[in-house]
Amino acid sequence: MPFTLKANESDRKGLERVLRKQLKAAMAELATAKIADEQIHEARKHIKKARAVILLLRTSMRTPRARTRLRHAARLLSPMRDAQALIKATDELCGTKRRLPAGTCAAIHRHLKKRGTIVRRSADRHKAVQRSRGALGEVRRSLSSWDWSDVGRRHVDAAIQQSYREARRAMKRAEKSVDPTELHTFRKRVKALWYGLRLLGRHPPALHSEVLQLERIEELLGEAHNLFVLQTKTLASLDRDQSASLAKHVEQRRAQLRRRALAQSRRIFAARPKHFGARLRTLRTHDTSGDGQ
């Protein structure tokens, strides 16, 4: 389903429509008796998009407990999704271009397969999927009590400018620190801005290039984060030589990803937040979609 406001649709109506659809889609993915890995992945994407909509409402209205409930719903699913992400990260490390020793690859895959089984059993035992779906249902039912009357274009523009400011600050912290958590925080801020601009669709078209670049930056940072998690989750299961080999390859690849992501980010975040905000408002004012509030 398109994650954008429609042409000639007010920001208020569009955001409410998109939020309802993302919640409904996430709940539908979690409604089957046996949940496949791809359904977990899709449900988490819908939840992240719902959270992005909530973020755009922060300057105009109260959203009682919605952010907390959506965060809780996502975290319940995270261990299952992370298990699959680590397998993908291993496959990329063991590919022809960056090949780890075959024995190390085999050992990591065995560990991840065992870990994945444990994670699934734990999720089933604690009814993680059902609880996640329940949290989503609570948010969905609460929407009818929200006061949408003050939501307008200027509030959405202000929220996107705030996301830009937060991402820019996070980039500067990530530039000065080698702490993986700073880079991961930057990734989350980039994703929030990316989703916010995606909601505008191709309106205004002048921002389409930034949307594509933010997507690429998020992908680079996501791969770096998955590699860091892979290393922390598997080192204890490997022997000394295997651990050294994994650490070497992970550190080299993460350093490369970090350099590329930050180089691209410096171009995206060159402007001060107030200048970015002014440009956004100017572009949207001359755009024919939306209600111009």
Helices and strands as residue ranges (DSSP letters): H 11-29, H 37-56, H 66-93, H 102-125, H 128-142, G 143-145, H 153-176, H 180-199, G 205-207, H 208-234, G 235-237, H 240-268, H 273-285
